[in-house]
């Protein structure tokens, strides 16, 4: 079997971002199968350090970062760069913040 760098958007069932209040954004990665979830988890690609780099947030400022085995999901909560609806804020619903995360490539086994 060979591994090929594959964007997370092609592996996960859902990669989304959403509003988590006026000061936070939540990112969710949900997998269709436990096998897909475990493969991504074991790859070691999705880390607090990666999220810190992608979203320009210090690792110690990441509010939630966890792999949730029972639901085959990763949940990440970050502080908003600007308060929701504040001056200069560009995505009130945080609906487009998942894009950098969905483009991350994971080594993926193909036959």
C-alpha positions, 0 to 999 in steps of 0.5 A: 500500500502507498500513501498519498498526501490527501487534503482533509476535505477529501477524507472527512465527512465534515470540516466546518467552522461556526460561531461560538459566541462573540469571542470564540470560533469553533472548528469541527472535523467529523469523520464518517468511519472510526477507521478514517478518524483513527488514521488521521489521528495516528498520522499526527498531522492535526496538532495544536501547533498546526492550528496555531500556525494556520490561524495565527493564534498562540498554542496557549490561547487555543481554548479547546483541542481534542479528539473525541473517539465516541463521535469520530470528531476533532473539536477546536475552539479559538478566540476570535481575532476581533469580537463578533460584529466589531469594527474590522470583523469580516465573518460574523458567523465564522462560516468560512474559517475552516478553509485553511484546515480543510486544505491540510494534507494528511498521508493517506493510504491508497491501494 
